[in-house]
Amino acid sequence: MTYREDKLQEYSYLWEDNQWVILARYDPEVQRMRSLIFNTETEEALLIEDNELAEYLESEMKRHGCRVLDPDELGWNDTSLDF
């Protein structure tokens, strides 16, 4: 099994469970998109320190139909929310 095949198997839960999304937003300071793999149920981010692996997993998530959301779509900045 190759490294990528091994990682695909290890991280396959990202596209098999629908609570995992990619949060993405344009960062004007660096003039590029920034993204984060995020669990909408637990509200936890998945930190992957290997940038190449993170990009590969995000592309696989997109290929498998995972949602790409702007962080504002989660409603955290919605002042009408009652806490």
Contact map, one row per residue, 1 for C-alpha under 8 A:
11101100000000000000000000000000000000000000000000000000000000000000000000000000000
11111100000000000000000000000000000000000000000000000000000000000000000000000000000
11111110000000000000000000000000000000000000000000000000000000000000000000000000000
01111111000000000000000000000000000000000000000000000000000000000000000000000000000
11111111100000000000000000000000000000000000000000000000000000000000000000000000000
11111111110000000000000000000000000000000000000000000000000000000000000000000000000
00111111111000000000000000000000000000000000000000000000000000000000000000000000000
00011111111100000000000000000000000000000000000000000000100000000000000000000000000
00001111111100000000000000000000000000000000000000000000000000000000000000000000000
00000111111110000000000000000000000000000000000000000000000000000000000000000000000
00000011111111000000000000000000000000000000000000000000100000000000000000000000000
00000001111111110000000000000000000000000000000000000000000000000000000000000000000
00000000011111111000000000000000000000000000000000000000000000000000000000000000000
00000000001111111101000000000000000000000000000000000000000010000000000000000000000
00000000000111111101000000000000000000000000000000000000000110011100000000000000000
00000000000111111100000000000000000000000000000000000000000000000000000000000000000
00000000000011111111000000000000000000000000000000000000000000000000000000000000000
00000000000001111111100000000000000000000000000000000000000000000100000000000000000
00000000000000001111100000000000000000111000000000000000000000000000000000000000000
00000000000001101111110000000000000011110000000000000000000000000110000000000000000
00000000000000000111111000000000000011110000000000000000000000000111100000000000000
00000000000000000001111100000000001111000000000000000000010000000111100000000000000
00000000000000000000111110000000001111000000000000000000000000000001111000000000000
00000000000000000000011111000000111100000000000000000000000000000001111000000000000
00000000000000000000001111100000111000000000000000000000000000000000011000000000000
00000000000000000000000111110011110000000000000000000000000000000000000000000000000
00000000000000000000000011111111110000000000000000000000000000000000000000000000000
00000000000000000000000001111111000000000000000000000000000000000000000000000000000
00000000000000000000000000111110000000000000000000000000000000000000000000000000000
00000000000000000000000000111111000000000000000000000000000000000000000000000000000
00000000000000000000000001111111100000000000000000000000000000000000000000000000000
00000000000000000000000001110111110000000000000000000000000000000000000000000000000
00000000000000000000000111100011111000000000000000000000000000000000000000000000000
00000000000000000000000111100001111100000000000000000000000000000000000000000000000
00000000000000000000011110000000111110000000000000000000000000000000000000000000000
00000000000000000000011100000000011111000000111000000000000000000000000000000000000
00000000000000000001111000000000001111100000111000000000010000000000000000000000000
00000000000000000001111000000000000111110011110000000000000000000000000000000000000
00000000000000000011100000000000000011111111110000000000000000000000000000000000000
00000000000000000011100000000000000001111111000000000000000000000000000000000000000
00000000000000000010000000000000000000111110000000000000000000000000000000000000000
00000000000000000000000000000000000000111111000000000000000000000000000000000000000
00000000000000000000000000000000000001111111100000000000000000000000000000000000000
00000000000000000000000000000000000001110111110000000000000000000000000000000000000
00000000000000000000000000000000000111100011111000000000000000000000000000000000000
00000000000000000000000000000000000111100001111100000000000000000000000000000000000
00000000000000000000000000000000000110000000111110000000000000000000000000000000000
00000000000000000000000000000000000000000000011111101100000000000000000000000000000
00000000000000000000000000000000000000000000001111100100000000000000000000000000000
00000000000000000000000000000000000000000000000111111100000000000000000000000000000
00000000000000000000000000000000000000000000000111111110000000000000000000000000000
00000000000000000000000000000000000000000000000001111111000000000000000000000000000
00000000000000000000000000000000000000000000000101111111100000000000000000000000000
00000000000000000000000000000000000000000000000111111111110000000000000000000000000
00000000000000000000000000000000000000000000000000111111111000000000000000000000000
00000000000000000000000000000000000000000000000000011111111100000000000000000000000
00000001001000000000000000000000000000000000000000001111111110000000000000000000000
00000000000000000000010000000000000010000000000000000111111111000000000000000000000
00000000000000000000000000000000000000000000000000000011111111100000000000000000000
00000000000000100000000000000000000000000000000000000001111111110000000000000000000
00000000000001100000000000000000000000000000000000000000111111111100000000000000000
00000000000000000000000000000000000000000000000000000000011111111111000000000000000
00000000000000000000000000000000000000000000000000000000001111111100000000000000000
00000000000000100000000000000000000000000000000000000000000111111100000000000000000
00000000000000100000000000000000000000000000000000000000000011111110000000000000000
00000000000000100101110000000000000000000000000000000000000011111111000000000000000
00000000000000000001110000000000000000000000000000000000000001001111100000000000000
00000000000000000000111100000000000000000000000000000000000001000111110000000000000
00000000000000000000111100000000000000000000000000000000000000000011111010000000000
00000000000000000000001110000000000000000000000000000000000000000001111111000000000
00000000000000000000001110000000000000000000000000000000000000000000111111110000000
00000000000000000000000000000000000000000000000000000000000000000000011111111000000
00000000000000000000000000000000000000000000000000000000000000000000111111110000000
00000000000000000000000000000000000000000000000000000000000000000000011111110000000
00000000000000000000000000000000000000000000000000000000000000000000001111111100100
00000000000000000000000000000000000000000000000000000000000000000000001111111100000
00000000000000000000000000000000000000000000000000000000000000000000000100111110000
00000000000000000000000000000000000000000000000000000000000000000000000000111111100
00000000000000000000000000000000000000000000000000000000000000000000000000001111100
00000000000000000000000000000000000000000000000000000000000000000000000000000111110
00000000000000000000000000000000000000000000000000000000000000000000000000100111111
00000000000000000000000000000000000000000000000000000000000000000000000000000001111
00000000000000000000000000000000000000000000000000000000000000000000000000000000111
